[in-house]
Amino acid sequence: MAEPMQWRDGVTVVRAKAVNARLREPGSMGRATVFDFAGTGSEHTWIGRVSLRPSGNTGAHHHGRHEVMVYVIAGCTEIRWGDQLQFATEVATGDLAYFAPSVPHQERNLSDSESVEFLVVRSDNERIVVPLDVAAAEHFERVA
């Protein structure tokens, strides 16, 4: 008869207090790795939390060959994307956004008093971020 599975360590919980502390660490840039699946079978997945300060923005960038999904935990942000950041939409608490590989984009916090909190899932754990020197379009297309 096969030995029954011992699932004691089958679930890992990361408490909000620990994530919030990591978000505030010097040099964290408002990012905290929550789960990094390196060596567990999904070695190319990264899940983390990002906090965008009031009136802050990420600057134009892309993530190379990787896909990114964000879930807005709290707040409202404007996402701009395209070669000149010529497309824009707002996402708020409960909304999700998907970024195809290599799409130039920027997130901007629309509040001058509250942070925007994101849960981020990336198809890599390499932390590829390619900063872009983009002259943002003065006029942009609002996308629903």
PyMOL commands that place a pseudoatom at each C-alpha (Angstrom):
pseudoatom trace, name=CA, resn=MET, resi=1, chain=A, elem=C, hetatm=0, pos=[0.000, 0.000, 0.000]
pseudoatom trace, name=CA, resn=ALA, resi=2, chain=A, elem=C, hetatm=0, pos=[1.311, 3.458, -0.944]
pseudoatom trace, name=CA, resn=GLU, resi=3, chain=A, elem=C, hetatm=0, pos=[2.326, 5.825, 1.812]
pseudoatom trace, name=CA, resn=PRO, resi=4, chain=A, elem=C, hetatm=0, pos=[-0.280, 8.636, 2.206]
pseudoatom trace, name=CA, resn=MET, resi=5, chain=A, elem=C, hetatm=0, pos=[0.838, 12.093, 1.094]
pseudoatom trace, name=CA, resn=GLN, resi=6, chain=A, elem=C, hetatm=0, pos=[1.948, 14.417, 3.865]
pseudoatom trace, name=CA, resn=TRP, resi=7, chain=A, elem=C, hetatm=0, pos=[0.553, 17.819, 2.888]
pseudoatom trace, name=CA, resn=ARG, resi=8, chain=A, elem=C, hetatm=0, pos=[1.716, 19.769, 5.963]
pseudoatom trace, name=CA, resn=ASP, resi=9, chain=A, elem=C, hetatm=0, pos=[4.031, 21.952, 3.837]
pseudoatom trace, name=CA, resn=GLY, resi=10, chain=A, elem=C, hetatm=0, pos=[1.786, 21.953, 0.756]
pseudoatom trace, name=CA, resn=VAL, resi=11, chain=A, elem=C, hetatm=0, pos=[0.451, 25.464, 1.371]
pseudoatom trace, name=CA, resn=THR, resi=12, chain=A, elem=C, hetatm=0, pos=[2.493, 28.596, 1.958]
pseudoatom trace, name=CA, resn=VAL, resi=13, chain=A, elem=C, hetatm=0, pos=[0.881, 31.714, 3.366]
pseudoatom trace, name=CA, resn=VAL, resi=14, chain=A, elem=C, hetatm=0, pos=[2.472, 35.130, 3.101]
pseudoatom trace, name=CA, resn=ARG, resi=15, chain=A, elem=C, hetatm=0, pos=[0.923, 37.562, 5.547]
pseudoatom trace, name=CA, resn=ALA, resi=16, chain=A, elem=C, hetatm=0, pos=[-0.011, 41.083, 4.464]
pseudoatom trace, name=CA, resn=LYS, resi=17, chain=A, elem=C, hetatm=0, pos=[2.163, 42.524, 7.244]
pseudoatom trace, name=CA, resn=ALA, resi=18, chain=A, elem=C, hetatm=0, pos=[5.260, 40.853, 5.768]
pseudoatom trace, name=CA, resn=VAL, resi=19, chain=A, elem=C, hetatm=0, pos=[4.468, 42.014, 2.219]
pseudoatom trace, name=CA, resn=ASN, resi=20, chain=A, elem=C, hetatm=0, pos=[3.775, 45.569, 3.400]
pseudoatom trace, name=CA, resn=ALA, resi=21, chain=A, elem=C, hetatm=0, pos=[7.106, 45.625, 5.262]
pseudoatom trace, name=CA, resn=ARG, resi=22, chain=A, elem=C, hetatm=0, pos=[8.953, 44.468, 2.118]
pseudoatom trace, name=CA, resn=LEU, resi=23, chain=A, elem=C, hetatm=0, pos=[7.245, 47.181, 0.050]
pseudoatom trace, name=CA, resn=ARG, resi=24, chain=A, elem=C, hetatm=0, pos=[8.755, 49.803, 2.373]
pseudoatom trace, name=CA, resn=GLU, resi=25, chain=A, elem=C, hetatm=0, pos=[12.300, 48.406, 2.504]
pseudoatom trace, name=CA, resn=PRO, resi=26, chain=A, elem=C, hetatm=0, pos=[15.009, 50.720, 1.140]
pseudoatom trace, name=CA, resn=GLY, resi=27, chain=A, elem=C, hetatm=0, pos=[15.709, 49.854, -2.479]
pseudoatom trace, name=CA, resn=SER, resi=28, chain=A, elem=C, hetatm=0, pos=[12.450, 47.921, -2.942]
pseudoatom trace, name=CA, resn=MET, resi=29, chain=A, elem=C, hetatm=0, pos=[11.157, 50.437, -5.496]
pseudoatom trace, name=CA, resn=GLY, resi=30, chain=A, elem=C, hetatm=0, pos=[7.668, 49.629, -4.224]
pseudoatom trace, name=CA, resn=ARG, resi=31, chain=A, elem=C, hetatm=0, pos=[7.913, 45.965, -5.265]
pseudoatom trace, name=CA, resn=ALA, resi=32, chain=A, elem=C, hetatm=0, pos=[7.824, 42.822, -3.152]
pseudoatom trace, name=CA, resn=THR, resi=33, chain=A, elem=C, hetatm=0, pos=[8.157, 39.269, -4.389]
pseudoatom trace, name=CA, resn=VAL, resi=34, chain=A, elem=C, hetatm=0, pos=[5.333, 37.220, -2.933]
pseudoatom trace, name=CA, resn=PHE, resi=35, chain=A, elem=C, hetatm=0, pos=[5.961, 33.881, -4.667]
pseudoatom trace, name=CA, resn=ASP, resi=36, chain=A, elem=C, hetatm=0, pos=[8.886, 33.099, -6.937]
pseudoatom trace, name=CA, resn=PHE, resi=37, chain=A, elem=C, hetatm=0, pos=[8.380, 29.635, -8.378]
pseudoatom trace, name=CA, resn=ALA, resi=38, chain=A, elem=C, hetatm=0, pos=[12.046, 28.995, -9.244]
pseudoatom trace, name=CA, resn=GLY, resi=39, chain=A, elem=C, hetatm=0, pos=[12.716, 25.305, -8.869]
pseudoatom trace, name=CA, resn=THR, resi=40, chain=A, elem=C, hetatm=0, pos=[9.131, 24.254, -8.212]
pseudoatom trace, name=CA, resn=GLY, resi=41, chain=A, elem=C, hetatm=0, pos=[8.012, 23.242, -11.685]
pseudoatom trace, name=CA, resn=SER, resi=42, chain=A, elem=C, hetatm=0, pos=[6.757, 26.674, -12.736]
pseudoatom trace, name=CA, resn=GLU, resi=43, chain=A, elem=C, hetatm=0, pos=[10.199, 28.172, -12.733]
pseudoatom trace, name=CA, resn=HIS, resi=44, chain=A, elem=C, hetatm=0, pos=[9.255, 31.007, -15.053]
pseudoatom trace, name=CA, resn=THR, resi=45, chain=A, elem=C, hetatm=0, pos=[6.421, 32.489, -13.006]
pseudoatom trace, name=CA, resn=TRP, resi=46, chain=A, elem=C, hetatm=0, pos=[6.727, 35.467, -10.666]
pseudoatom trace, name=CA, resn=ILE, resi=47, chain=A, elem=C, hetatm=0, pos=[3.953, 36.761, -8.439]
pseudoatom trace, name=CA, resn=GLY, resi=48, chain=A, elem=C, hetatm=0, pos=[4.438, 39.926, -6.479]
pseudoatom trace, name=CA, resn=ARG, resi=49, chain=A, elem=C, hetatm=0, pos=[2.942, 43.056, -5.078]
pseudoatom trace, name=CA, resn=VAL, resi=50, chain=A, elem=C, hetatm=0, pos=[3.633, 46.559, -6.388]
pseudoatom trace, name=CA, resn=SER, resi=51, chain=A, elem=C, hetatm=0, pos=[2.768, 49.811, -4.657]
pseudoatom trace, name=CA, resn=LEU, resi=52, chain=A, elem=C, hetatm=0, pos=[2.712, 53.003, -6.724]
pseudoatom trace, name=CA, resn=ARG, resi=53, chain=A, elem=C, hetatm=0, pos=[2.982, 56.091, -4.516]
pseudoatom trace, name=CA, resn=PRO, resi=54, chain=A, elem=C, hetatm=0, pos=[0.553, 59.020, -4.800]
pseudoatom trace, name=CA, resn=SER, resi=55, chain=A, elem=C, hetatm=0, pos=[1.022, 60.904, -8.095]
pseudoatom trace, name=CA, resn=GLY, resi=56, chain=A, elem=C, hetatm=0, pos=[3.794, 58.435, -9.005]
pseudoatom trace, name=CA, resn=ASN, resi=57, chain=A, elem=C, hetatm=0, pos=[4.470, 56.742, -12.310]
pseudoatom trace, name=CA, resn=THR, resi=58, chain=A, elem=C, hetatm=0, pos=[6.581, 53.843, -13.456]
pseudoatom trace, name=CA, resn=GLY, resi=59, chain=A, elem=C, hetatm=0, pos=[8.178, 55.595, -16.406]
pseudoatom trace, name=CA, resn=ALA, resi=60, chain=A, elem=C, hetatm=0, pos=[7.908, 54.092, -19.870]
pseudoatom trace, name=CA, resn=HIS, resi=61, chain=A, elem=C, hetatm=0, pos=[9.222, 50.528, -20.040]
pseudoatom trace, name=CA, resn=HIS, resi=62, chain=A, elem=C, hetatm=0, pos=[8.528, 47.013, -21.304]
pseudoatom trace, name=CA, resn=HIS, resi=63, chain=A, elem=C, hetatm=0, pos=[9.251, 43.496, -20.072]
pseudoatom trace, name=CA, resn=GLY, resi=64, chain=A, elem=C, hetatm=0, pos=[10.879, 41.963, -23.139]
pseudoatom trace, name=CA, resn=ARG, resi=65, chain=A, elem=C, hetatm=0, pos=[9.533, 38.576, -24.170]
pseudoatom trace, name=CA, resn=HIS, resi=66, chain=A, elem=C, hetatm=0, pos=[7.441, 38.187, -21.033]
pseudoatom trace, name=CA, resn=GLU, resi=67, chain=A, elem=C, hetatm=0, pos=[3.720, 38.546, -20.425]
pseudoatom trace, name=CA, resn=VAL, resi=68, chain=A, elem=C, hetatm=0, pos=[2.437, 40.499, -17.437]
pseudoatom trace, name=CA, resn=MET, resi=69, chain=A, elem=C, hetatm=0, pos=[-0.942, 40.589, -15.708]
pseudoatom trace, name=CA, resn=VAL, resi=70, chain=A, elem=C, hetatm=0, pos=[-1.882, 43.101, -13.032]
pseudoatom trace, name=CA, resn=TYR, resi=71, chain=A, elem=C, hetatm=0, pos=[-4.835, 43.062, -10.662]
pseudoatom trace, name=CA, resn=VAL, resi=72, chain=A, elem=C, hetatm=0, pos=[-5.650, 46.363, -8.972]
pseudoatom trace, name=CA, resn=ILE, resi=73, chain=A, elem=C, hetatm=0, pos=[-6.048, 45.661, -5.266]
pseudoatom trace, name=CA, resn=ALA, resi=74, chain=A, elem=C, hetatm=0, pos=[-6.785, 49.282, -4.362]
pseudoatom trace, name=CA, resn=GLY, resi=75, chain=A, elem=C, hetatm=0, pos=[-6.755, 52.654, -6.068]
pseudoatom trace, name=CA, resn=CYS, resi=76, chain=A, elem=C, hetatm=0, pos=[-7.027, 53.918, -9.622]
pseudoatom trace, name=CA, resn=THR, resi=77, chain=A, elem=C, hetatm=0, pos=[-4.294, 54.147, -12.198]
pseudoatom trace, name=CA, resn=GLU, resi=78, chain=A, elem=C, hetatm=0, pos=[-3.956, 55.237, -15.793]
pseudoatom trace, name=CA, resn=ILE, resi=79, chain=A, elem=C, hetatm=0, pos=[-2.155, 52.833, -18.082]
pseudoatom trace, name=CA, resn=ARG, resi=80, chain=A, elem=C, hetatm=0, pos=[-0.645, 54.282, -21.233]
pseudoatom trace, name=CA, resn=TRP, resi=81, chain=A, elem=C, hetatm=0, pos=[0.914, 52.124, -23.923]
pseudoatom trace, name=CA, resn=GLY, resi=82, chain=A, elem=C, hetatm=0, pos=[2.228, 52.157, -27.470]
pseudoatom trace, name=CA, resn=ASP, resi=83, chain=A, elem=C, hetatm=0, pos=[5.383, 53.505, -29.115]
pseudoatom trace, name=CA, resn=GLN, resi=84, chain=A, elem=C, hetatm=0, pos=[4.469, 57.039, -27.973]
pseudoatom trace, name=CA, resn=LEU, resi=85, chain=A, elem=C, hetatm=0, pos=[2.180, 55.932, -25.121]
pseudoatom trace, name=CA, resn=GLN, resi=86, chain=A, elem=C, hetatm=0, pos=[-0.618, 57.008, -27.456]
pseudoatom trace, name=CA, resn=PHE, resi=87, chain=A, elem=C, hetatm=0, pos=[-3.256, 54.692, -25.968]
pseudoatom trace, name=CA, resn=ALA, resi=88, chain=A, elem=C, hetatm=0, pos=[-4.668, 55.069, -22.450]
pseudoatom trace, name=CA, resn=THR, resi=89, chain=A, elem=C, hetatm=0, pos=[-7.180, 53.540, -20.087]
pseudoatom trace, name=CA, resn=GLU, resi=90, chain=A, elem=C, hetatm=0, pos=[-7.956, 53.738, -16.412]
pseudoatom trace, name=CA, resn=VAL, resi=91, chain=A, elem=C, hetatm=0, pos=[-8.066, 50.663, -14.219]
pseudoatom trace, name=CA, resn=ALA, resi=92, chain=A, elem=C, hetatm=0, pos=[-9.398, 50.698, -10.673]
pseudoatom trace, name=CA, resn=THR, resi=93, chain=A, elem=C, hetatm=0, pos=[-9.929, 48.384, -7.715]
pseudoatom trace, name=CA, resn=GLY, resi=94, chain=A, elem=C, hetatm=0, pos=[-10.902, 44.922, -8.951]
pseudoatom trace, name=CA, resn=ASP, resi=95, chain=A, elem=C, hetatm=0, pos=[-9.843, 45.513, -12.575]
pseudoatom trace, name=CA, resn=LEU, resi=96, chain=A, elem=C, hetatm=0, pos=[-7.228, 43.390, -14.329]
pseudoatom trace, name=CA, resn=ALA, resi=97, chain=A, elem=C, hetatm=0, pos=[-4.914, 44.287, -17.207]
pseudoatom trace, name=CA, resn=TYR, resi=98, chain=A, elem=C, hetatm=0, pos=[-2.765, 42.077, -19.441]
pseudoatom trace, name=CA, resn=PHE, resi=99, chain=A, elem=C, hetatm=0, pos=[0.407, 43.263, -21.184]
pseudoatom trace, name=CA, resn=ALA, resi=100, chain=A, elem=C, hetatm=0, pos=[1.601, 41.321, -24.240]
pseudoatom trace, name=CA, resn=PRO, resi=101, chain=A, elem=C, hetatm=0, pos=[5.361, 40.822, -24.622]
pseudoatom trace, name=CA, resn=SER, resi=102, chain=A, elem=C, hetatm=0, pos=[7.442, 43.925, -25.461]
pseudoatom trace, name=CA, resn=VAL, resi=103, chain=A, elem=C, hetatm=0, pos=[4.520, 46.395, -25.273]
pseudoatom trace, name=CA, resn=PRO, resi=104, chain=A, elem=C, hetatm=0, pos=[5.847, 49.808, -24.208]
pseudoatom trace, name=CA, resn=HIS, resi=105, chain=A, elem=C, hetatm=0, pos=[3.744, 50.986, -21.261]
pseudoatom trace, name=CA, resn=GLN, resi=106, chain=A, elem=C, hetatm=0, pos=[3.550, 53.174, -18.188]
pseudoatom trace, name=CA, resn=GLU, resi=107, chain=A, elem=C, hetatm=0, pos=[1.356, 53.174, -15.094]
pseudoatom trace, name=CA, resn=ARG, resi=108, chain=A, elem=C, hetatm=0, pos=[0.430, 56.519, -13.498]
pseudoatom trace, name=CA, resn=ASN, resi=109, chain=A, elem=C, hetatm=0, pos=[-1.238, 56.937, -10.123]
pseudoatom trace, name=CA, resn=LEU, resi=110, chain=A, elem=C, hetatm=0, pos=[-4.096, 59.396, -10.574]
pseudoatom trace, name=CA, resn=SER, resi=111, chain=A, elem=C, hetatm=0, pos=[-4.408, 60.176, -6.860]
pseudoatom trace, name=CA, resn=ASP, resi=112, chain=A, elem=C, hetatm=0, pos=[-2.256, 62.732, -5.082]
pseudoatom trace, name=CA, resn=SER, resi=113, chain=A, elem=C, hetatm=0, pos=[-3.097, 61.228, -1.683]
pseudoatom trace, name=CA, resn=GLU, resi=114, chain=A, elem=C, hetatm=0, pos=[-3.473, 57.413, -1.997]
pseudoatom trace, name=CA, resn=SER, resi=115, chain=A, elem=C, hetatm=0, pos=[-1.142, 54.705, -3.285]
pseudoatom trace, name=CA, resn=VAL, resi=116, chain=A, elem=C, hetatm=0, pos=[-2.261, 52.243, -5.947]
pseudoatom trace, name=CA, resn=GLU, resi=117, chain=A, elem=C, hetatm=0, pos=[-1.726, 48.624, -4.952]
pseudoatom trace, name=CA, resn=PHE, resi=118, chain=A, elem=C, hetatm=0, pos=[-1.260, 45.887, -7.559]
pseudoatom trace, name=CA, resn=LEU, resi=119, chain=A, elem=C, hetatm=0, pos=[-0.917, 42.127, -7.559]
pseudoatom trace, name=CA, resn=VAL, resi=120, chain=A, elem=C, hetatm=0, pos=[1.381, 41.280, -10.464]
pseudoatom trace, name=CA, resn=VAL, resi=121, chain=A, elem=C, hetatm=0, pos=[1.858, 37.942, -12.232]
pseudoatom trace, name=CA, resn=ARG, resi=122, chain=A, elem=C, hetatm=0, pos=[4.704, 37.688, -14.730]
pseudoatom trace, name=CA, resn=SER, resi=123, chain=A, elem=C, hetatm=0, pos=[5.612, 34.829, -17.048]
pseudoatom trace, name=CA, resn=ASP, resi=124, chain=A, elem=C, hetatm=0, pos=[9.193, 35.030, -15.804]
pseudoatom trace, name=CA, resn=ASN, resi=125, chain=A, elem=C, hetatm=0, pos=[11.207, 35.439, -12.664]
pseudoatom trace, name=CA, resn=GLU, resi=126, chain=A, elem=C, hetatm=0, pos=[14.057, 37.252, -14.418]
pseudoatom trace, name=CA, resn=ARG, resi=127, chain=A, elem=C, hetatm=0, pos=[12.762, 40.714, -13.492]
pseudoatom trace, name=CA, resn=ILE, resi=128, chain=A, elem=C, hetatm=0, pos=[13.300, 42.030, -17.015]
pseudoatom trace, name=CA, resn=VAL, resi=129, chain=A, elem=C, hetatm=0, pos=[12.428, 45.712, -17.139]
pseudoatom trace, name=CA, resn=VAL, resi=130, chain=A, elem=C, hetatm=0, pos=[13.628, 47.673, -20.160]
pseudoatom trace, name=CA, resn=PRO, resi=131, chain=A, elem=C, hetatm=0, pos=[13.404, 51.440, -19.491]
pseudoatom trace, name=CA, resn=LEU, resi=132, chain=A, elem=C, hetatm=0, pos=[12.413, 53.464, -22.548]
pseudoatom trace, name=CA, resn=ASP, resi=133, chain=A, elem=C, hetatm=0, pos=[13.141, 57.054, -23.467]
pseudoatom trace, name=CA, resn=VAL, resi=134, chain=A, elem=C, hetatm=0, pos=[9.751, 57.834, -24.967]
pseudoatom trace, name=CA, resn=ALA, resi=135, chain=A, elem=C, hetatm=0, pos=[8.342, 61.224, -25.827]
pseudoatom trace, name=CA, resn=ALA, resi=136, chain=A, elem=C, hetatm=0, pos=[4.763, 60.647, -24.711]
pseudoatom trace, name=CA, resn=ALA, resi=137, chain=A, elem=C, hetatm=0, pos=[2.089, 61.678, -27.181]
pseudoatom trace, name=CA, resn=GLU, resi=138, chain=A, elem=C, hetatm=0, pos=[0.415, 64.931, -26.212]
pseudoatom trace, name=CA, resn=HIS, resi=139, chain=A, elem=C, hetatm=0, pos=[-2.916, 63.583, -27.466]
pseudoatom trace, name=CA, resn=PHE, resi=140, chain=A, elem=C, hetatm=0, pos=[-3.837, 59.970, -26.906]
pseudoatom trace, name=CA, resn=GLU, resi=141, chain=A, elem=C, hetatm=0, pos=[-6.673, 57.592, -27.699]
pseudoatom trace, name=CA, resn=ARG, resi=142, chain=A, elem=C, hetatm=0, pos=[-8.777, 56.625, -24.677]
pseudoatom trace, name=CA, resn=VAL, resi=143, chain=A, elem=C, hetatm=0, pos=[-9.495, 52.871, -24.805]
pseudoatom trace, name=CA, resn=ALA, resi=144, chain=A, elem=C, hetatm=0, pos=[-12.360, 51.388, -22.795]
for i in range(1, 144): cmd.bond("trace and resi %d" % i, "trace and resi %d" % (i + 1))
show_as sticks, trace
zoom trace
